[in-house]
Amino acid sequence: MLEANAPDQTTDYGASNIQVLDGIEHVRRRPAMYIGDVSSRGLHHLVYEITDNSVDEALGGYNDYIFISLNHDGSVTVRDKGRGIPTDIHPTKKKSALELVMTVIGAGGKFDKGAYKVSGGLHGVGASVVNALSEWCEVEVYRDGKIHHQRYEKGIPQSTVKVIGKTKEKGTKTTFLPDRSIFKSCEYRYDTIADRMRELAYLNRNLTIHVKDERDGREDTYHFEGGIREFVTFMDSSRMSLIKAPIYFEAEREGTIVEIAFQYNDMYQENIFSYVNNINTHEGGTHVTGFRKALTRTLNYYGQKNDLFKNFKLSLTGEDFREGLTAVISVKVPEPQFEGQTKTKLGNSETQSIVESLVNERLSEHIESHPGELKIILEKVMSAAVSRDAARKAKDLTRRKSALESSSLPGKLADCSINDPEHCELYIVEGDSAGGSAKQGRDRRFQAILPLKGKILNVEKSRLNKMLENEEIRTIIMALGTSIGDDEFDADKLRYGKIILMTDADVDGAHIRTLLLTFLFRYMRNLVESGRIYIAQPPLYLVKSGKKSAYAWDDDERDDIIKEYESKGKDNVNVQRYKGLGEMNPEQLWSTTMDPETRTLQQVTIENAMEADKIFSTLMGDQVEPRRVFIETNAKYVRRLDV
């Protein structure tokens, strides 16, 4: 007789129950293990895996050109002028090296330091993973005067490697069609690909990258002789630089190549973009730590030496030395060690000392020959310290005021009854009228409502102390519970799993939404990166005919509903245009915009932090011309516009 809750001993469990999947099959069963996810991000990652191989050829000095084509049939072509994937027979596997690279997980030249000194694709899985996740893939190798070809379907070779012609060219051409049974969407975004290719061209100044969209004819060529110096200038194009040109230096020490460019602007944020072997290290790491320490120490030393802090009473922190700083740090490390949740944080301890000593030496040389720039930078630093001290006093005042009040939550917040953040959501709503409807229509168990009065402060053009004087911003900070800034922000104290921005579908609503997103990106960026921020999608129209009615979220949907009603012989079709959320009664707002069963939410994500930073500074900064160019370029993509 079996004991209570004991496993059933009669069930067979032996060797026959153990599944052994080969590499290709494992990739197809568990694609997220290799490319992160099967959404848009994973789809675009396929392109990056192939181009990484071409960039690695450029890092070795063998390639100076990459061509990427988004084809009509949904496939992607990547062509380079490198050495070409080897096609000779492997001595032990007895197969063409090309076939091994394309079909065996872990096969590649990146494990052999004789083939690649440094590489961006670190795991040797790129080409084979792309092949495994494609309906079909074809590779042509231009090598030894011959054109070698092989075709694969879902990672499986359809023939041996064959010679199909002669050529004087060198390189590799890969064309693949993502498998629609694996990816949620197979629609490639040109801008996403182009942004990454532009970034790679900045990081590799000897490389030319040409991107073309065969679907609509768009194309761009990226080549930057100035490398990361031009990168910094590009990032600060919507800000006013305080020095004539970016400070730049490059050196190789102990096998590590270090390249750094930075400058100061008139804004108040720190923007450091760091890379290891062309990989964007979003979480920073030892190379960033070394740069920050050396920057603070060197500028502080020369400020003291030149008596530039005379009569300045406040103590300076590293944060003060980085206000208005835009920097690009690119290191090439032979054996990088990554850590952190997303494996984008460099852990090599020796890299910190290499970067630190280099910045100390080269920045000292620059300061000695550019004393005027030192004075300008340190004036910015001291101004930042004054602002930081004022912000500290404002924070202290806010804390004392909160402690004196019976509750630390803002009075206008209509909170929810559930305390588990993962099951709670906060609607930040434009205006008291919409806030009233939302409060009446919500599910009080898990939905909290925070109405805002008017537009919040533009934090892009305001220092922290000024920002903390804004009542609406203080209210948002108190409601979320995380505090702000690198030193105090604590994601574990977030009171709501979803933060939903609900504004009117007009120009003012879009402006308020952009102001809110700018604040969240600059001061609570973790919430954006972790996918906590959403945008509500209220309908634009209510179409009625007799007893029938339907909502429409854009003009095309409205027209389709009208045609459907008219085709059924219905007369007197009436269209109501919602100018604002307040025009909907609580029941309508709930059923269209707030009910989890029927609503649509747009999640705010950051696929490219560099591009996000540039967009926010362009839209919300002081420079008018970059904003005009942005609007003219993107006006054709606008689906709704209510002026």
C-alpha positions as CSV (number, residue, x, y, z in Angstrom):
1,M,0.0,0.0,0.0
2,L,1.4,3.5,-0.9
3,E,1.8,6.2,1.6
4,A,-0.3,9.2,1.3
5,N,1.1,11.7,-1.3
6,A,3.9,9.3,-2.2
7,P,4.8,9.1,-5.9
8,D,3.2,6.2,-7.8
9,Q,6.0,3.6,-7.9
10,T,4.2,1.7,-10.7
11,T,5.0,4.5,-13.2
12,D,8.0,3.6,-15.3
13,Y,10.7,6.2,-15.5
14,G,14.0,5.0,-17.1
15,A,16.5,5.9,-19.8
16,S,13.8,5.7,-22.5
17,N,12.1,8.7,-20.9
18,I,15.2,10.9,-21.3
19,Q,15.1,13.1,-24.4
20,V,18.4,13.9,-26.1
21,L,17.9,16.7,-28.5
22,D,20.6,17.6,-31.0
23,G,21.7,21.3,-31.2
24,I,19.4,22.4,-34.0
25,E,16.3,20.7,-32.5
26,H,17.1,22.2,-29.1
27,V,17.3,25.7,-30.6
28,R,14.0,25.3,-32.3
29,R,12.4,24.0,-29.0
30,R,13.9,26.6,-26.8
31,P,14.7,29.7,-29.0
32,A,14.6,32.2,-26.1
33,M,17.6,30.6,-24.6
34,Y,19.7,31.7,-27.6
35,I,18.1,34.9,-28.8
36,G,16.3,36.2,-25.8
37,D,12.7,35.9,-27.0
38,V,10.5,35.3,-30.1
39,S,9.0,38.7,-30.3
40,S,10.3,41.6,-32.4
41,R,13.5,41.9,-30.4
42,G,14.5,38.3,-31.0
43,L,13.5,38.6,-34.7
44,H,15.9,41.5,-35.2
45,H,18.5,39.7,-33.2
46,L,18.8,37.2,-36.0
47,V,20.2,40.0,-38.3
48,Y,22.6,41.1,-35.6
49,E,24.0,37.6,-35.2
50,I,24.9,37.4,-38.9
51,T,26.3,40.9,-39.1
52,D,28.4,40.3,-35.9
53,N,30.3,37.8,-37.9
54,S,31.0,40.4,-40.6
55,V,32.0,43.0,-38.0
56,D,34.4,40.5,-36.4
57,E,36.1,40.2,-39.8
58,A,36.4,44.0,-39.8
59,L,37.9,43.9,-36.2
60,G,40.5,41.6,-37.6
61,G,41.3,43.9,-40.5
62,Y,39.9,41.6,-43.2
63,N,36.6,43.4,-44.0
64,D,35.6,47.0,-44.7
65,Y,32.1,46.6,-46.1
66,I,28.7,45.1,-45.1
67,F,25.5,45.2,-47.1
68,I,22.1,44.4,-45.6
69,S,18.9,44.0,-47.6
70,L,15.4,43.6,-46.3
71,N,13.8,41.7,-49.1
72,H,10.3,41.7,-50.5
73,D,9.5,38.1,-49.4
74,G,10.5,38.9,-45.8
75,S,13.9,37.4,-46.0
76,V,17.1,39.2,-45.1
77,T,20.5,39.3,-47.0
78,V,23.8,40.1,-45.3
79,R,26.9,40.4,-47.6
80,D,30.4,41.2,-46.5
81,K,33.9,41.4,-48.2
82,G,35.8,39.4,-45.5
83,R,37.8,36.2,-45.9
84,G,34.7,34.1,-46.4
85,I,33.7,31.2,-44.2
86,P,36.2,28.3,-44.7
87,T,34.8,25.6,-47.0
88,D,37.5,22.9,-46.8
89,I,36.8,19.6,-45.1
90,H,37.3,19.6,-41.3
91,P,40.1,17.1,-40.4
92,T,38.0,15.3,-37.7
93,K,34.4,15.9,-38.6
94,K,34.9,15.1,-42.3
95,K,32.4,17.8,-43.3
96,S,32.8,21.2,-45.0
97,A,33.7,23.8,-42.4
98,L,30.8,25.9,-43.8
99,E,28.3,23.2,-43.0
100,L,29.7,22.8,-39.5
101,V,29.5,26.6,-38.9
102,M,25.9,26.7,-40.1
103,T,24.6,23.5,-38.4
104,V,26.6,22.8,-35.3
105,I,26.1,24.8,-32.1
106,G,29.5,26.0,-30.9
107,A,31.3,25.6,-34.2
108,G,33.2,28.7,-35.3
109,G,36.5,30.5,-35.3
110,K,35.8,32.6,-32.3
111,F,37.2,30.1,-29.9
112,D,40.5,30.0,-31.7
113,K,42.5,33.2,-30.9
114,G,44.6,32.6,-33.9
115,A,41.5,33.3,-36.1
116,Y,40.0,36.2,-34.1
117,K,41.9,38.3,-31.5
118,V,38.7,39.8,-30.3
119,S,35.1,39.1,-31.4
120,G,31.6,40.5,-30.7
121,G,29.8,37.2,-31.1
122,L,31.2,35.4,-28.1
123,H,29.4,32.1,-28.0
124,G,30.0,30.5,-31.4
125,V,26.3,30.0,-31.9
126,G,25.2,32.9,-34.1
127,A,25.0,31.5,-37.7
128,S,23.8,28.1,-36.6
129,V,21.1,29.6,-34.4
130,V,19.9,31.9,-37.2
131,N,19.9,28.9,-39.6
132,A,17.9,26.7,-37.1
133,L,15.2,29.4,-36.7
134,S,14.7,30.0,-40.4
135,E,12.3,28.4,-42.8
136,W,15.2,28.4,-45.2
137,C,18.7,29.8,-45.4
138,E,21.2,30.0,-48.3
139,V,24.9,30.8,-48.0
140,E,27.3,31.8,-50.7
141,V,31.0,32.0,-49.9
142,Y,33.4,33.8,-52.3
143,R,36.8,32.3,-51.6
144,D,39.8,30.9,-53.4
145,G,38.4,32.1,-56.7
146,K,35.2,30.1,-56.4
147,I,31.6,30.6,-55.3
148,H,30.6,27.9,-52.8
149,H,26.9,27.4,-52.0
150,Q,24.7,25.5,-49.6
151,R,21.0,25.6,-48.8
152,Y,19.3,24.7,-45.5
153,E,15.7,24.3,-44.4
154,K,15.0,24.7,-40.7
155,G,18.7,24.2,-40.1
156,I,19.0,21.0,-42.1
157,P,21.3,20.9,-45.2
158,Q,19.5,20.2,-48.4
159,S,22.7,19.2,-50.2
160,T,26.5,19.2,-49.7
161,V,28.5,22.3,-50.2
162,K,28.8,22.8,-54.0
163,V,30.9,25.1,-56.2
164,I,28.4,27.0,-58.4
165,G,30.8,29.5,-60.2
166,K,34.0,31.4,-60.3
167,T,34.7,34.8,-58.8
168,K,37.5,37.3,-58.0
169,E,35.6,38.5,-55.0
170,K,35.9,37.5,-51.3
171,G,33.4,37.4,-48.6
172,T,30.2,35.7,-47.4
173,K,26.6,36.2,-48.5
174,T,23.8,34.9,-46.2
175,T,20.1,35.0,-46.9
176,F,17.5,33.7,-44.5
177,L,13.8,33.7,-44.0
178,P,12.7,33.7,-40.3
179,D,10.4,30.7,-39.4
180,R,6.8,32.0,-39.1
181,S,6.0,29.0,-36.8
182,I,8.4,30.3,-34.3
183,F,8.2,34.1,-34.3
184,K,5.1,36.0,-33.3
185,S,5.8,38.5,-36.1
186,C,8.2,38.3,-39.0
187,E,7.9,42.0,-39.9
188,Y,11.3,43.7,-39.9
189,R,11.5,47.4,-39.0
190,Y,14.0,49.2,-41.1
191,D,14.6,51.9,-38.5
192,T,15.6,49.3,-35.9
193,I,18.1,47.6,-38.2
194,A,19.4,51.0,-39.4
195,D,19.9,52.4,-35.9
196,R,22.1,49.4,-34.9
197,M,24.1,49.5,-38.2
198,R,24.8,53.2,-37.7
199,E,26.0,52.5,-34.2
200,L,28.3,49.8,-35.5
201,A,29.7,52.1,-38.1
202,Y,30.5,54.7,-35.4
203,L,32.3,52.1,-33.4
204,N,34.3,50.8,-36.4
205,R,35.5,53.8,-38.3
206,N,37.1,51.8,-41.1
207,L,33.8,50.1,-41.9
208,T,31.1,51.1,-44.4
209,I,27.6,49.6,-43.8
210,H,24.9,49.9,-46.5
211,V,21.3,49.2,-45.5
212,K,18.5,48.9,-48.1
213,D,14.8,48.1,-47.7
214,E,13.6,46.5,-51.0
215,R,10.0,46.8,-49.7
216,D,9.9,50.6,-50.0
217,G,13.2,51.7,-51.5
218,R,14.6,53.3,-48.3
219,E,18.4,53.0,-48.0
220,D,21.3,54.5,-46.0
221,T,25.1,54.2,-46.1
222,Y,27.0,54.7,-42.8
223,H,30.7,55.5,-42.7
224,F,32.3,57.7,-40.1
225,E,36.0,58.6,-40.4
226,G,35.7,60.3,-37.0
227,G,34.4,57.1,-35.3
228,I,33.2,57.6,-31.8
229,R,34.1,61.3,-31.9
230,E,31.3,61.7,-34.5
231,F,29.2,59.4,-32.4
232,V,29.3,61.9,-29.4
233,T,28.6,64.8,-31.7
234,F,25.6,63.0,-33.2
235,M,24.3,62.2,-29.7
236,D,24.6,65.9,-28.7
237,S,23.2,67.3,-31.9
238,S,20.1,68.6,-30.1
239,R,22.1,70.0,-27.2
240,M,24.6,72.9,-27.0
241,S,28.1,71.8,-26.4
242,L,30.2,73.6,-23.9
243,I,33.6,72.8,-25.5
244,K,34.7,73.1,-29.1
245,A,35.1,69.4,-29.9
246,P,34.8,66.1,-28.1
247,I,37.9,65.1,-26.0
248,Y,39.2,61.8,-27.5
249,F,42.0,59.3,-26.9
250,E,42.8,55.7,-28.0
251,A,45.5,53.3,-26.8
252,E,46.3,49.6,-26.5
253,R,47.5,48.2,-23.2
254,E,48.0,44.6,-22.2
255,G,46.1,43.4,-25.3
256,T,43.1,45.6,-24.5
257,I,42.2,48.4,-26.9
258,V,40.6,51.4,-25.3
259,E,38.8,54.2,-27.2
260,I,37.0,57.1,-25.4
261,A,35.3,60.3,-26.6
262,F,33.3,62.7,-24.4
263,Q,32.2,66.3,-24.1
264,Y,30.0,68.4,-21.9
265,N,26.7,70.1,-22.9
266,D,24.3,72.6,-21.4
267,M,21.8,69.9,-20.2
268,Y,21.7,68.2,-16.8
269,Q,21.8,64.4,-17.6
270,E,24.7,62.1,-17.7
271,N,24.8,59.9,-20.9
272,I,27.5,57.3,-21.0
273,F,27.3,54.7,-23.8
274,S,29.7,51.8,-23.3
275,Y,30.7,48.9,-25.5
276,V,32.9,45.8,-25.3
277,N,33.8,44.3,-28.6
278,N,30.9,46.2,-30.1
279,I,28.5,44.8,-27.6
280,N,26.4,47.5,-25.9
281,T,27.0,47.0,-22.2
282,H,23.8,48.6,-21.0
283,E,24.6,47.8,-17.3
284,G,28.1,49.3,-17.5
285,G,30.9,47.4,-15.8
286,T,34.6,47.8,-14.9
287,H,35.4,49.9,-18.0
288,V,32.8,52.5,-17.0
289,T,33.9,52.5,-13.4
290,G,37.5,53.1,-14.4
291,F,36.4,56.0,-16.6
292,R,34.2,57.7,-14.0
293,K,36.9,57.4,-11.3
294,A,39.6,58.8,-13.4
295,L,37.4,61.6,-14.7
296,T,36.5,62.8,-11.2
297,R,40.0,62.4,-9.8
298,T,41.8,64.2,-12.7
299,L,39.4,67.1,-13.0
300,N,39.3,67.6,-9.3
301,Y,43.1,67.5,-9.1
302,Y,43.6,70.2,-11.8
303,G,40.8,72.3,-10.3
304,Q,42.7,72.3,-6.9
305,K,46.0,72.8,-8.7
306,N,44.7,75.9,-10.6
307,D,42.8,77.3,-7.6
308,L,39.5,77.1,-9.5
309,F,37.6,76.0,-6.4
310,K,38.6,79.1,-4.4
311,N,35.8,80.3,-2.1
312,F,33.6,77.4,-3.2
313,K,32.2,75.9,0.1
314,L,30.4,72.8,-1.1
315,S,32.1,69.4,-1.4
316,L,32.0,67.9,-4.8
317,T,30.9,64.4,-5.7
318,G,31.4,62.2,-8.8
319,E,27.8,63.0,-9.8
320,D,28.7,66.7,-10.1
321,F,31.5,65.9,-12.5
322,R,29.2,64.0,-14.8
323,E,26.3,66.5,-15.2
324,G,25.8,67.3,-18.8
325,L,28.4,64.7,-19.8
326,T,28.0,62.7,-23.0
327,A,30.6,59.9,-23.4
328,V,31.2,56.8,-25.5
329,I,33.5,54.2,-24.1
330,S,34.6,51.4,-26.5
331,V,37.0,48.7,-25.4
332,K,38.2,45.6,-27.3
333,V,38.9,42.8,-24.8
334,P,40.4,39.4,-25.8
335,E,38.6,37.4,-23.1
336,P,35.6,39.5,-21.8
337,Q,33.8,38.2,-18.7
338,F,30.2,39.3,-18.5
339,E,27.9,39.4,-15.5
340,G,24.6,40.9,-14.5
341,Q,21.1,39.8,-15.4
342,T,21.3,40.4,-19.1
343,K,25.0,39.6,-19.4
344,T,25.8,43.1,-20.6
345,K,28.0,44.2,-17.7
346,L,31.8,43.8,-18.0
347,G,33.4,42.1,-15.1
348,N,37.1,42.0,-16.0
349,S,38.9,43.7,-13.1
350,E,42.1,44.4,-15.1
351,T,40.0,46.5,-17.6
352,Q,39.2,49.0,-14.8
353,S,42.8,49.7,-14.0
354,I,43.7,49.9,-17.7
355,V,41.0,52.5,-18.5
356,E,41.6,54.4,-15.3
357,S,45.3,54.9,-15.9
358,L,44.8,55.8,-19.6
359,V,42.1,58.4,-18.8
360,N,44.4,59.9,-16.0
361,E,47.3,60.2,-18.4
362,R,45.5,61.4,-21.6
363,L,43.0,63.7,-19.9
364,S,45.9,65.3,-18.0
365,E,47.7,66.0,-21.3
366,H,44.5,67.5,-22.8
367,I,43.9,69.8,-19.8
368,E,47.5,71.0,-19.9
369,S,47.1,72.1,-23.5
370,H,43.5,73.3,-23.1
371,P,43.3,75.2,-19.8
372,G,40.2,77.2,-21.0
373,E,38.2,74.0,-21.4
374,L,39.0,73.0,-17.8
375,K,37.6,76.3,-16.5
376,I,34.4,75.9,-18.5
377,I,33.9,72.3,-17.4
378,L,34.5,73.1,-13.7
379,E,32.1,76.0,-13.8
380,K,29.5,73.4,-14.9
381,V,30.6,71.0,-12.1
382,M,30.3,73.7,-9.4
383,S,26.9,74.7,-10.7
384,A,25.8,71.1,-10.6
385,A,26.9,70.9,-6.9
386,V,24.8,73.9,-6.0
387,S,21.8,72.3,-7.7
388,R,22.4,69.0,-6.0
389,D,22.6,70.7,-2.6
390,A,19.4,72.5,-3.3
391,A,17.8,69.3,-4.4
392,R,18.9,67.5,-1.2
393,K,17.2,70.3,0.9
394,A,14.1,69.9,-1.2
395,K,14.0,66.2,-0.7
396,D,14.5,66.6,3.1
397,L,11.7,69.1,3.2
398,T,9.4,66.7,1.3
399,R,10.3,63.9,3.6
400,R,9.6,66.0,6.7
401,K,6.3,67.2,5.2
402,S,5.3,63.6,4.4
403,A,6.2,62.4,8.0
404,L,4.0,65.1,9.5
405,E,1.0,64.1,7.3
406,S,-1.2,61.2,8.3
407,S,-0.4,59.4,5.1
408,S,2.7,59.5,2.9
409,L,0.5,59.1,-0.2
410,P,-0.8,62.1,-2.2
411,G,-4.4,63.1,-1.4
412,K,-5.5,63.1,-5.0
413,L,-4.5,59.4,-5.4
414,A,-7.4,57.0,-5.4
415,D,-5.6,53.9,-4.3
416,C,-6.6,50.2,-4.8
417,S,-7.3,47.7,-2.1
418,I,-4.9,45.0,-3.1
419,N,-1.4,45.4,-1.7
420,D,0.6,43.1,-4.0
421,P,2.3,45.3,-6.5
422,E,2.4,42.6,-9.2
423,H,-1.4,42.6,-9.2
424,C,-1.9,46.4,-9.0
425,E,-1.8,49.0,-11.7
426,L,-1.7,52.8,-11.6
427,Y,-3.4,55.0,-14.2
428,I,-1.8,58.4,-14.5
429,V,-4.7,60.4,-16.0
430,E,-4.8,63.7,-17.8
431,G,-7.2,66.1,-16.0
432,D,-9.7,66.0,-13.2
433,S,-12.7,65.3,-15.5
434,A,-11.1,62.1,-17.0
435,G,-9.8,61.3,-13.5
436,G,-13.3,61.4,-12.2
437,S,-14.6,59.0,-14.9
438,A,-11.7,56.7,-14.3
439,K,-12.3,56.6,-10.6
440,Q,-15.9,55.7,-11.1
441,G,-15.3,53.2,-13.8
442,R,-12.3,51.3,-12.4
443,D,-12.0,48.0,-10.6
444,R,-11.2,49.3,-7.1
445,R,-9.5,46.1,-6.1
446,F,-6.4,46.5,-8.3
447,Q,-6.7,49.8,-10.2
448,A,-5.5,53.0,-8.7
449,I,-6.1,56.4,-10.3
450,L,-3.8,59.5,-10.2
451,P,-5.2,62.5,-12.0
452,L,-2.8,65.2,-13.1
453,K,-3.6,68.9,-13.3
454,G,-2.2,70.3,-16.6
455,K,1.3,69.6,-18.0
456,I,4.2,68.6,-15.8
457,L,7.5,70.3,-15.9
458,N,9.8,69.6,-18.8
459,V,12.6,67.8,-16.9
460,E,14.9,67.8,-20.0
461,K,15.5,71.5,-19.4
462,S,15.3,71.6,-15.6
463,R,17.7,70.7,-12.9
464,L,16.7,68.3,-10.1
465,N,16.0,71.0,-7.5
466,K,13.7,72.8,-9.9
467,M,12.0,69.6,-10.8
468,L,11.3,68.7,-7.1
469,E,9.5,72.1,-6.8
470,N,6.8,70.9,-9.3
471,E,3.8,69.6,-7.3
472,E,2.7,67.1,-10.0
473,I,6.1,65.5,-10.2
474,R,6.4,65.2,-6.4
475,T,2.9,63.6,-6.4
476,I,4.0,61.0,-9.0
477,I,7.2,60.2,-7.0
478,M,5.2,59.7,-3.8
479,A,2.6,57.6,-5.5
480,L,5.1,55.2,-7.1
481,G,7.2,54.9,-3.9
482,T,10.6,54.2,-5.5
483,S,12.2,57.6,-5.0
484,I,14.4,58.8,-7.9
485,G,18.0,59.1,-9.0
486,D,20.8,56.6,-9.1
487,D,21.6,56.8,-5.4
488,E,18.0,56.5,-4.0
489,F,15.9,54.8,-6.6
490,D,14.7,51.4,-5.3
491,A,12.6,49.2,-7.7
492,D,11.7,46.9,-4.9
493,K,9.6,49.7,-3.4
494,L,7.4,50.1,-6.5
495,R,3.8,50.0,-5.4
496,Y,2.3,49.1,-8.8
497,G,3.3,46.4,-11.3
498,K,1.9,48.4,-14.2
499,I,2.1,52.2,-14.7
500,I,-0.4,53.2,-17.4
501,L,-0.3,56.7,-19.0
502,M,-3.9,57.7,-20.1
503,T,-4.1,61.0,-21.9
504,D,-6.4,62.5,-24.5
505,A,-5.8,61.5,-28.2
506,D,-5.0,65.1,-29.3
507,V,-1.8,67.2,-29.5
508,D,-2.0,68.3,-25.9
509,G,-2.4,64.7,-24.7
510,A,0.6,63.6,-26.8
511,H,2.6,66.5,-25.3
512,I,1.7,65.5,-21.7
513,R,2.5,61.8,-22.5
514,T,5.9,62.8,-23.9
515,L,6.6,65.0,-20.8
516,L,5.7,62.0,-18.5
517,L,7.9,59.6,-20.6
518,T,10.8,62.0,-20.5
519,F,10.6,62.2,-16.7
520,L,10.3,58.4,-16.3
521,F,13.2,57.8,-18.7
522,R,15.5,60.3,-17.1
523,Y,14.8,59.6,-13.4
524,M,13.1,56.2,-13.2
525,R,14.7,54.5,-16.2
526,N,14.6,51.1,-14.6
527,L,10.8,51.1,-14.8
528,V,11.0,51.7,-18.6
529,E,13.7,49.1,-19.1
530,S,11.8,46.5,-17.1
531,G,8.6,47.0,-19.1
532,R,6.5,48.5,-16.3
533,I,5.3,51.5,-18.4
534,Y,2.3,51.3,-20.7
535,I,0.2,53.7,-22.7
536,A,-3.6,53.4,-22.7
537,Q,-5.4,53.3,-26.1
538,P,-8.7,55.0,-25.8
539,P,-11.0,54.9,-28.9
540,L,-11.3,58.0,-31.1
541,Y,-14.8,57.4,-32.3
542,L,-18.2,55.9,-31.4
543,V,-20.2,54.9,-34.5
544,K,-23.9,54.4,-34.0
545,S,-26.7,53.3,-36.3
546,G,-30.0,52.6,-34.6
547,K,-29.4,50.2,-31.7
548,K,-26.1,49.1,-33.0
549,S,-22.8,50.8,-32.1
550,A,-19.1,50.2,-32.4
551,Y,-15.9,51.9,-31.3
552,A,-13.1,52.9,-33.7
553,W,-9.5,53.6,-32.7
554,D,-8.5,55.3,-36.0
555,D,-9.9,56.9,-39.1
556,D,-9.6,53.7,-41.2
557,E,-11.5,51.6,-38.6
558,R,-14.2,54.3,-38.4
559,D,-14.6,54.2,-42.2
560,D,-14.8,50.4,-42.3
561,I,-17.6,50.4,-39.7
562,I,-19.5,53.1,-41.6
563,K,-19.2,51.0,-44.8
564,E,-20.4,47.9,-43.0
565,Y,-23.5,49.6,-41.6
566,E,-24.3,51.2,-44.9
567,S,-23.9,47.9,-46.8
568,K,-26.5,46.4,-44.5
569,G,-29.0,49.1,-45.5
570,K,-28.7,51.0,-42.2
571,D,-29.5,54.7,-42.4
572,N,-28.7,57.6,-40.1
573,V,-25.1,56.5,-39.2
574,N,-23.9,58.9,-36.5
575,V,-20.2,59.3,-35.6
576,Q,-19.2,60.7,-32.3
577,R,-15.6,62.0,-32.0
578,Y,-14.1,61.8,-28.5
579,K,-12.1,65.0,-28.1
580,G,-11.1,64.0,-24.6
581,L,-11.3,61.2,-22.1
582,G,-13.7,63.2,-20.0
583,E,-16.3,62.9,-22.8
584,M,-16.7,59.2,-22.0
585,N,-18.9,58.1,-19.2
586,P,-17.4,55.7,-16.6
587,E,-18.9,52.6,-18.2
588,Q,-17.5,53.5,-21.6
589,L,-14.1,54.3,-20.3
590,W,-14.0,51.0,-18.4
591,S,-15.2,48.8,-21.3
592,T,-12.9,50.4,-24.0
593,T,-9.8,51.4,-22.1
594,M,-9.5,49.9,-18.6
595,D,-11.1,46.5,-18.7
596,P,-8.2,43.9,-18.9
597,E,-10.5,41.6,-20.9
598,T,-11.1,44.1,-23.7
599,R,-8.5,46.9,-23.5
600,T,-5.4,47.4,-25.6
601,L,-2.2,48.6,-23.9
602,Q,1.0,49.7,-25.7
603,Q,4.0,48.7,-23.7
604,V,6.9,51.2,-23.7
605,T,10.3,49.4,-24.3
606,I,13.8,50.5,-24.9
607,E,15.4,48.4,-27.6
608,N,18.1,51.1,-28.2
609,A,18.9,53.3,-25.2
610,M,21.1,55.5,-27.3
611,E,18.3,56.3,-29.8
612,A,15.8,56.8,-27.0
613,D,18.1,59.4,-25.4
614,K,18.5,61.2,-28.7
615,I,14.8,61.3,-29.3
616,F,14.0,62.7,-25.9
617,S,16.7,65.4,-26.1
618,T,15.5,66.3,-29.6
619,L,11.8,66.5,-28.7
620,M,12.2,68.2,-25.3
621,G,15.5,70.1,-25.5
622,D,16.3,73.7,-26.4
623,Q,17.5,73.2,-30.0
624,V,14.7,74.0,-32.5
625,E,16.3,72.8,-35.7
626,P,16.8,69.1,-34.8
627,R,13.2,69.1,-33.6
628,R,12.0,70.5,-36.9
629,V,13.9,67.9,-38.9
630,F,12.6,65.1,-36.7
631,I,9.0,66.3,-37.2
632,E,9.4,66.7,-41.0
633,T,11.0,63.2,-41.3
634,N,8.4,61.4,-39.2
635,A,5.2,63.3,-40.1
636,K,4.4,60.8,-42.8
637,Y,4.1,58.0,-40.1
638,V,1.4,59.9,-38.1
639,R,-1.9,58.0,-38.0
640,R,-3.8,60.4,-35.7
641,L,-3.5,64.1,-35.6
642,D,-6.0,66.4,-33.8
643,V,-5.0,70.0,-33.8
